[in-house]
Amino acid sequence: MLGFFVYHSLTLGPADPAGPVPIDSMFIYRPDKRQEVWRFLFYMVLHAGWFHLGFNLIIQLLVGLPLEMVHGSTRIGCVYLAGVLAGSLGTSVFDPEVYLVGASGGVYALLAAHLANVMLNYRNMQYGILRLLAIFLFASCDVGFAIYSRYSVEPASGAPSVSYVAHLTGALAGLTIGLLVLKNFEQKLHEQLLWWVALGVYAACTIFAIVFNLLNTVTVQRLEEESEEVFKQHLFTNFGF
C-alpha cells in the first residue's frame, strides 16, 4: 500500500490529508467498470491521502497483530481479504454510485473478528468484554462519521465521500469468516451449529452480490449499445445513481 501511495503521489501531485485520489487507476473500484473483476479486491491498495493510509495502517497493526499472534497469518489473511471483497460487493449493491479506495472493509473485518474470537474462546480470554466494548465504541464513532461524510458533506467541498456500506459489510464478513476460520480452543456442539450458520450467511450474501453484479453488468453493456442518452436515463432511474 505504501508503494502504491508513493507512486500516485509522485505522478498525480503532492500528497495531502485527502489526496491525491487515483481516480483513473486500473485498481480503483468504479461502478461503471464493474466487469473488470479485479477492481473488487485490488482497490484496497489505493488510498485517498496520507491520513486515510496512516489510519488504516495503524488500525491494522493495533487490531490485526494480536489476532495474528494467536491464530496465525493464514487465518487472519482470509478474514482480511474476505472483508475487502465484502466491502466492494456490498457497496456495489447498496450504494452503487460510490467509487472505492482503501482497505476499510478489511480493517472492519479485523475488528469484527475480535467479536468472533470472543464468541469462540470466551472462557480462555482475559478482559474479553472490555475488548469488545472498546472495539464497539471505536467502530460506532467511525461508522457515524462515515455516514455523516456520505450524506452531509457537500460534493462541491472537495471532501471525499466515505462509504459506510463497505465498513458494515466488511464487519459482517469479519464476523462470519472469523467464526469459520479462527481457532476454537474448546469446541462444543452449539459452536458447530454456529459454524454452519456463519457459513450460510456469508455464502448467501456473497452469491447474491455476485449475481446482482452479473445481471447489472449485462444490463449496462446492453444499454451502452443502444445509446449514451438511453444509458444515462436507465442508469439514474433503475440503479440509484
C-alpha positions as CSV (number, residue, x, y, z in Angstrom):
1,M,0.0,0.0,0.0
2,L,2.8,2.4,0.8
3,G,4.4,1.7,-2.6
4,F,1.2,2.5,-4.5
5,F,0.6,5.6,-2.5
6,V,4.1,6.9,-3.1
7,Y,3.8,6.2,-6.8
8,H,0.5,8.0,-7.2
9,S,1.7,10.9,-5.1
10,L,4.7,11.4,-7.4
11,T,2.6,11.1,-10.6
12,L,-0.6,13.0,-9.5
13,G,0.8,15.7,-7.4
14,P,1.8,16.4,-3.8
15,A,0.2,14.3,-1.1
16,D,-2.2,15.9,1.4
17,P,-4.5,14.6,4.0
18,A,-7.3,13.9,1.5
19,G,-5.5,13.3,-1.8
20,P,-4.4,12.7,-4.4
21,V,-7.2,10.2,-5.3
22,P,-6.1,8.0,-8.2
23,I,-9.5,8.2,-9.9
24,D,-8.1,6.7,-13.2
25,S,-6.1,3.9,-11.7
26,M,-6.7,0.4,-13.0
27,F,-7.2,-0.7,-9.4
28,I,-9.8,1.7,-8.1
29,Y,-13.3,0.2,-7.8
30,R,-15.6,2.1,-10.2
31,P,-19.3,1.2,-10.7
32,D,-19.0,1.9,-14.5
33,K,-16.2,-0.7,-14.7
34,R,-17.6,-3.5,-12.6
35,Q,-17.0,-6.0,-15.3
36,E,-13.2,-5.7,-14.5
37,V,-13.5,-8.0,-11.6
38,W,-10.0,-7.5,-10.1
39,R,-11.2,-4.0,-9.0
40,F,-13.5,-5.6,-6.4
41,L,-10.3,-6.7,-4.5
42,F,-7.4,-4.6,-5.5
43,Y,-8.9,-1.2,-4.6
44,M,-7.5,-2.0,-1.2
45,V,-4.0,-0.9,-2.3
46,L,-5.1,2.7,-3.1
47,H,-5.9,5.4,-0.5
48,A,-7.3,8.9,-0.5
49,G,-4.5,10.8,1.1
50,W,-1.9,10.1,3.7
51,F,-4.4,10.4,6.6
52,H,-6.5,7.6,5.1
53,L,-3.5,5.5,4.6
54,G,-2.0,6.1,8.0
55,F,-5.3,5.5,9.8
56,N,-5.7,2.1,8.1
57,L,-2.2,1.0,8.8
58,I,-2.3,1.9,12.5
59,I,-5.6,0.1,13.0
60,Q,-4.3,-3.0,11.1
61,L,-1.2,-3.1,13.4
62,L,-3.2,-2.5,16.6
63,V,-6.0,-4.9,15.8
64,G,-4.6,-7.4,13.3
65,L,-1.3,-8.2,15.0
66,P,-2.8,-9.6,18.3
67,L,-5.2,-11.8,16.3
68,E,-2.3,-12.9,14.0
69,M,-0.2,-13.9,17.0
70,V,-2.9,-16.2,18.3
71,H,-4.5,-17.6,15.1
72,G,-1.7,-17.3,12.5
73,S,-1.2,-15.3,9.3
74,T,-3.2,-17.5,7.0
75,R,-6.4,-17.3,9.0
76,I,-6.2,-13.6,9.6
77,G,-5.3,-13.1,5.9
78,C,-8.5,-14.9,4.9
79,V,-10.5,-12.7,7.3
80,Y,-8.9,-9.5,5.9
81,L,-9.4,-10.4,2.2
82,A,-13.0,-11.5,2.9
83,G,-13.7,-8.1,4.4
84,V,-12.2,-6.3,1.4
85,L,-14.2,-8.3,-1.0
86,A,-17.4,-7.9,1.0
87,G,-16.8,-4.1,1.2
88,S,-16.9,-3.7,-2.6
89,L,-19.6,-6.2,-3.2
90,G,-21.8,-4.6,-0.6
91,T,-21.2,-1.1,-1.9
92,S,-22.0,-2.2,-5.4
93,V,-25.4,-3.4,-4.3
94,F,-26.5,-0.8,-1.6
95,D,-24.6,2.3,-2.6
96,P,-23.8,1.8,-6.3
97,E,-22.6,5.3,-7.3
98,V,-19.6,5.3,-4.9
99,Y,-16.1,4.8,-6.0
100,L,-13.9,2.9,-3.6
101,V,-10.3,3.1,-2.5
102,G,-8.7,1.9,0.8
103,A,-8.8,-1.1,3.0
104,S,-11.6,-0.1,5.4
105,G,-13.6,-3.3,4.6
106,G,-10.6,-5.4,5.7
107,V,-10.0,-3.2,8.7
108,Y,-13.5,-3.7,9.9
109,A,-13.3,-7.4,9.2
110,L,-10.4,-7.5,11.7
111,L,-12.4,-5.5,14.2
112,A,-15.4,-7.9,13.9
113,A,-13.1,-10.9,14.0
114,H,-12.3,-9.9,17.7
115,L,-16.0,-10.4,18.4
116,A,-15.8,-13.9,16.7
117,N,-12.7,-14.7,18.7
118,V,-14.6,-13.8,22.0
119,M,-17.6,-15.9,20.9
120,L,-15.4,-18.9,20.3
121,N,-12.9,-18.6,23.1
122,Y,-14.6,-16.6,25.9
123,R,-13.5,-18.9,28.7
124,N,-9.9,-18.7,27.7
125,M,-9.7,-14.9,27.4
126,Q,-9.0,-12.2,29.9
127,Y,-10.9,-8.9,29.7
128,G,-12.9,-10.1,26.7
129,I,-15.9,-7.9,27.4
130,L,-13.7,-4.8,27.9
131,R,-12.0,-5.5,24.5
132,L,-15.4,-5.8,22.8
133,L,-16.7,-2.5,24.4
134,A,-13.6,-0.7,23.2
135,I,-13.9,-2.0,19.7
136,F,-17.7,-1.3,19.7
137,L,-17.1,2.3,20.8
138,F,-14.4,2.9,18.2
139,A,-16.5,1.3,15.4
140,S,-19.6,3.2,16.3
141,C,-17.8,6.6,16.2
142,D,-16.1,5.8,12.9
143,V,-19.3,4.5,11.2
144,G,-21.2,7.5,12.4
145,F,-18.6,9.8,10.9
146,A,-18.7,7.8,7.6
147,I,-22.5,8.2,7.4
148,Y,-22.2,11.9,8.1
149,S,-19.5,12.3,5.4
150,R,-21.6,10.3,2.9
151,Y,-24.8,12.3,3.2
152,S,-24.0,15.7,4.9
153,V,-20.8,16.9,3.2
154,E,-21.4,18.9,0.1
155,P,-19.9,17.3,-3.1
156,A,-18.6,20.7,-4.1
157,S,-16.5,21.0,-1.0
158,G,-13.9,18.6,-2.4
159,A,-14.1,16.3,0.7
160,P,-14.0,12.6,-0.2
161,S,-17.2,10.6,0.3
162,V,-16.9,7.8,2.8
163,S,-18.7,4.5,2.0
164,Y,-20.2,3.4,5.3
165,V,-21.6,0.3,3.5
166,A,-18.1,-1.0,3.0
167,H,-17.5,-0.7,6.7
168,L,-20.6,-2.5,7.7
169,T,-20.4,-5.3,5.1
170,G,-16.7,-5.7,5.9
171,A,-17.6,-6.2,9.6
172,L,-20.2,-8.8,8.7
173,A,-17.6,-10.7,6.7
174,G,-15.1,-10.5,9.5
175,L,-17.7,-11.9,12.0
176,T,-18.8,-14.8,9.8
177,I,-15.5,-15.7,8.3
178,G,-13.9,-15.3,11.8
179,L,-16.4,-17.9,13.2
180,L,-15.4,-20.2,10.3
181,V,-11.6,-20.0,10.3
182,L,-10.4,-18.8,13.7
183,K,-9.1,-21.4,16.2
184,N,-11.7,-22.7,18.6
185,F,-9.9,-24.0,21.7
186,E,-12.9,-25.5,23.3
187,Q,-15.3,-26.6,20.5
188,K,-18.8,-27.6,21.6
189,L,-21.9,-28.8,19.8
190,H,-23.6,-25.4,19.7
191,E,-20.5,-23.8,18.3
192,Q,-20.5,-26.4,15.4
193,L,-24.1,-25.2,14.6
194,L,-22.8,-21.6,14.8
195,W,-20.1,-22.6,12.2
196,W,-22.8,-23.7,9.7
197,V,-24.9,-20.6,10.4
198,A,-21.9,-18.4,9.7
199,L,-21.1,-20.3,6.5
200,G,-24.6,-20.0,5.3
201,V,-24.9,-16.2,5.9
202,Y,-21.6,-15.4,4.2
203,A,-22.2,-17.7,1.3
204,A,-25.8,-16.4,0.7
205,C,-24.7,-12.7,0.9
206,T,-21.7,-13.3,-1.4
207,I,-23.7,-15.2,-4.0
208,F,-26.5,-12.6,-4.0
209,A,-24.0,-9.8,-4.5
210,I,-22.2,-11.6,-7.4
211,V,-25.5,-12.4,-9.2
212,F,-26.6,-8.8,-8.7
213,N,-23.4,-7.5,-10.3
214,L,-23.5,-10.0,-13.1
215,L,-27.1,-9.0,-14.0
216,N,-26.3,-5.3,-13.8
217,T,-23.2,-5.8,-15.9
218,V,-25.2,-7.4,-18.7
219,T,-27.8,-4.6,-18.5
220,V,-25.2,-1.8,-18.6
221,Q,-23.5,-3.3,-21.6
222,R,-26.8,-3.7,-23.5
223,L,-27.8,-0.1,-22.7
224,E,-24.4,1.2,-23.9
225,E,-25.0,-0.5,-27.3
226,E,-28.4,1.4,-27.6
227,S,-27.2,4.9,-27.0
228,E,-25.5,7.0,-24.4
229,E,-28.6,9.1,-23.6
230,V,-30.7,6.0,-23.1
231,F,-28.0,4.5,-20.9
232,K,-28.0,7.6,-18.7
233,Q,-31.7,7.6,-18.3
234,H,-31.8,3.9,-17.3
235,L,-28.8,4.4,-15.0
236,F,-30.4,7.2,-13.0
237,T,-33.8,5.5,-12.9
238,N,-33.0,1.9,-12.1
239,F,-29.6,1.7,-10.4
240,G,-30.0,4.5,-7.8
241,F,-27.3,6.9,-9.1
